[in-house]
């Protein structure tokens, strides 16, 4: 009995110990106040809010300064507006890091409303921030061997029925975001995706499509 009591007291002491929060050194770029609030519930971090997909010059200057002083992680919603923000920041701050959520991870629990970082679980947010990636610069992309366009066509990613859906699912699998058919080849090169990685991801994508049909 005494041993059991001691064990219970020890376990209670362990459970009462605060769990150390992940501290992010870089400044995280998000779209709005709800994203900031949600991130600060999960991690210790500072943010810059773009306040919509049309980033003004003042906010872009803040992001550029943040990159110079502490580094930046772009963490936008996995939708059209979020991708537009990423593209703008990639052009202005090509060495910024990027964190991604899948559309499923960013979906609201009641299936109403738009996709958003604020809807993601604690685990999804922490995982995304632990797996940040830095895309290649334009010069590096030009020198990087690209996956042949014919290969992308054979996977049904560029033309034909279901190409858009395949690209969406592929972006989730590879954590490169959504791209249209013109952007796909470049985005794969920017994030150093090999043919082997593409093949593995497409196996998962095709399995998902079969399950959904």
Secondary structure, 3 states (H helix, E strand, C coil): CHHHHHHHHHHHHHHHCCCCCEECCCEEEECCHHHHHHHHHHEECCEEECCCCCCCHHHHHHHHHHHHHCCEEECCCCCHHHHHHHHHHHHHCCCCEECCCCCCCCCCCCCCCCCCHHHCCHHHHHHHHHCCEECCCHHHHHHCCCCCHHHHHHCCCCCCCCHHHHHHHHHHHHCCCCCCHHHHHHHHHHCCCCHHHHHHHHHHHHHHHHHHC
